Amino acid sequence: MRALICGITGQDGSYLAKLLLEKGYEVIGTSRDAMVASLENLHRLCITEKVTITSMAINDFRSVLTVIQKYEPDEIYNLAGQTSVSLSFEQPVEAMESISLGTLNILEAIRFAGKRIRFYNAGSSECFGDTGNSAADENTPFCPRSPYAVAKSSAHWLVKNYRNAYGLFGCTGILFNHESPLRPQRFVTQKIVRGAAHIARTGSGRLELGNIDIHRDWGWAPEYVTAMWLMLQQDRADDYVIATGISRSLGYFVERTFQWFGLNWREHVVINNELQRPSDITHSRGNPIRAERQLGWKSSYDLAAVIDAMCAEEEKQTLKE
């Protein structure tokens, strides 16, 4: 089996590449410019030499079609495009082009290629907006509250349309927040872990955060990429919510992280209202019952275990330095 991973250098792309290699796949990964792409995550997982990296601009149809025709993959995983909600407010056009247009280009290229390629599209819980006291499932209406979420919603419907109109095997995984040591520091979870580690190491400093009263459904990224693979092994294409079903506050994440490093977070964390997003989600929680019943997938990491694993890896990396 040959898999093409669009966006292989990110958190999910790297873990997915590792999983597929373990299952005997030939793995090709794309980056906008393979010559200058950061392969740090692949290096950390010790798989850099086991994958092929090629250049592809996801918002350029010719580029996408050329890569698909050259490598003739059995499966395509689209994890490319803008990944930051906050950045999408600053760069909304880039969000729409890299996510919705990029997804459309892959779908059209698959259709033009005329081969039975199975396609996974990375959706997002952000499409649901605020779930309140309920847990969102596959039938919950979308209510996007950021350019990123609008783009992801558009991509979701494009996949569904191509599945219905052309019979393409296309699935969207509506993933709720999932973390790991491979998260870049622009994500608040990694910002918290590295900030606490720095304060513990130096004995001084402070960490500025925005709204820590938000609640999210946080999971463990290496488990979530298994769900992606499982979706493409089914007899029938469908969309799935991937989540833990449990929501915790960012404040809990902060407190647990600082405790892990032997610190009292209240002595080091400063709330800065300027860091809050123009339109944020207060509560977000998913209902993964369809994935459990149809895929046999269920999360085993709770948030405490996720935090502990991230903190332990950060301490390990610090000792190496």
ChimeraX attribute file (.defattr): number of C-alpha atoms within 10 A of each C-alpha:
attribute: neighborCount
match mode: 1-to-1
recipient: residues
	/A:1	11
	/A:2	17
	/A:3	23
	/A:4	26
	/A:5	26
	/A:6	28
	/A:7	21
	/A:8	27
	/A:9	26
	/A:10	22
	/A:11	22
	/A:12	26
	/A:13	23
	/A:14	26
	/A:15	25
	/A:16	26
	/A:17	28
	/A:18	22
	/A:19	17
	/A:20	18
	/A:21	17
	/A:22	9
	/A:23	10
	/A:24	10
	/A:25	16
	/A:26	16
	/A:27	22
	/A:28	21
	/A:29	23
	/A:30	26
	/A:31	23
	/A:32	17
	/A:33	13
	/A:34	15
	/A:35	10
	/A:36	9
	/A:37	14
	/A:38	13
	/A:39	17
	/A:40	14
	/A:41	22
	/A:42	23
	/A:43	13
	/A:44	12
	/A:45	13
	/A:46	11
	/A:47	16
	/A:48	18
	/A:49	9
	/A:50	14
	/A:51	17
	/A:52	13
	/A:53	23
	/A:54	17
	/A:55	18
	/A:56	23
	/A:57	19
	/A:58	27
	/A:59	22
	/A:60	15
	/A:61	18
	/A:62	13
	/A:63	17
	/A:64	23
	/A:65	21
	/A:66	14
	/A:67	19
	/A:68	20
	/A:69	15
	/A:70	8
	/A:71	12
	/A:72	17
	/A:73	23
	/A:74	16
	/A:75	21
	/A:76	24
	/A:77	26
	/A:78	24
	/A:79	24
	/A:80	25
	/A:81	24
	/A:82	19
	/A:83	16
	/A:84	14
	/A:85	20
	/A:86	20
	/A:87	17
	/A:88	20
	/A:89	16
	/A:90	11
	/A:91	15
	/A:92	18
	/A:93	14
	/A:94	19
	/A:95	27
	/A:96	23
	/A:97	18
	/A:98	22
	/A:99	31
	/A:100	23
	/A:101	22
	/A:102	22
	/A:103	27
	/A:104	21
	/A:105	21
	/A:106	26
	/A:107	23
	/A:108	14
	/A:109	20
	/A:110	23
	/A:111	17
	/A:112	12
	/A:113	15
	/A:114	9
	/A:115	13
	/A:116	14
	/A:117	20
	/A:118	20
	/A:119	25
	/A:120	24
	/A:121	26
	/A:122	21
	/A:123	27
	/A:124	22
	/A:125	28
	/A:126	26
	/A:127	23
	/A:128	23
	/A:129	21
	/A:130	21
	/A:131	19
	/A:132	13
	/A:133	10
	/A:134	13
	/A:135	18
	/A:136	23
	/A:137	20
	/A:138	19
	/A:139	7
	/A:140	13
	/A:141	11
	/A:142	18
	/A:143	15
	/A:144	20
	/A:145	18
	/A:146	24
	/A:147	21
	/A:148	31
	/A:149	26
	/A:150	22
	/A:151	27
	/A:152	28
	/A:153	23
	/A:154	19
	/A:155	23
	/A:156	24
	/A:157	13
	/A:158	19
	/A:159	25
	/A:160	19
	/A:161	14
	/A:162	17
	/A:163	17
	/A:164	12
	/A:165	9
	/A:166	9
	/A:167	13
	/A:168	21
	/A:169	22
	/A:170	27
	/A:171	25
	/A:172	26
	/A:173	24
	/A:174	27
	/A:175	26
	/A:176	25
	/A:177	21
	/A:178	24
	/A:179	23
	/A:180	21
	/A:181	23
	/A:182	21
	/A:183	19
	/A:184	14
	/A:185	14
	/A:186	11
	/A:187	14
	/A:188	15
	/A:189	22
	/A:190	21
	/A:191	17
	/A:192	23
	/A:193	27
	/A:194	20
	/A:195	21
	/A:196	28
	/A:197	23
	/A:198	19
	/A:199	17
	/A:200	16
	/A:201	12
	/A:202	8
	/A:203	9
	/A:204	10
	/A:205	13
	/A:206	15
	/A:207	18
	/A:208	14
	/A:209	18
	/A:210	16
	/A:211	17
	/A:212	15
	/A:213	13
	/A:214	16
	/A:215	21
	/A:216	22
	/A:217	25
	/A:218	29
	/A:219	29
	/A:220	24
	/A:221	22
	/A:222	18
	/A:223	19
	/A:224	24
	/A:225	24
	/A:226	15
	/A:227	23
	/A:228	24
	/A:229	17
	/A:230	14
	/A:231	25
	/A:232	22
	/A:233	12
	/A:234	12
	/A:235	8
	/A:236	10
	/A:237	20
	/A:238	18
	/A:239	20
	/A:240	25
	/A:241	26
	/A:242	34
	/A:243	29
	/A:244	25
	/A:245	22
	/A:246	17
	/A:247	21
	/A:248	17
	/A:249	18
	/A:250	20
	/A:251	15
	/A:252	15
	/A:253	21
	/A:254	22
	/A:255	16
	/A:256	21
	/A:257	26
	/A:258	24
	/A:259	13
	/A:260	17
	/A:261	19
	/A:262	12
	/A:263	18
	/A:264	16
	/A:265	19
	/A:266	11
	/A:267	10
	/A:268	16
	/A:269	19
	/A:270	13
	/A:271	13
	/A:272	12
	/A:273	11
	/A:274	10
	/A:275	12
	/A:276	14
	/A:277	15
	/A:278	10
	/A:279	12
	/A:280	16
	/A:281	18
	/A:282	16
	/A:283	20
	/A:284	28
	/A:285	27
	/A:286	28
	/A:287	21
	/A:288	24
	/A:289	20
	/A:290	16
	/A:291	20
	/A:292	16
	/A:293	10
	/A:294	13
	/A:295	18
	/A:296	11
	/A:297	19
	/A:298	18
	/A:299	16
	/A:300	11
	/A:301	16
	/A:302	16
	/A:303	22
	/A:304	14
	/A:305	13
	/A:306	19
	/A:307	26
	/A:308	15
	/A:309	16
	/A:310	22
	/A:311	25
	/A:312	16
	/A:313	16
	/A:314	18
	/A:315	16
	/A:316	11
	/A:317	11
	/A:318	13
	/A:319	8
	/A:320	7
	/A:321	5
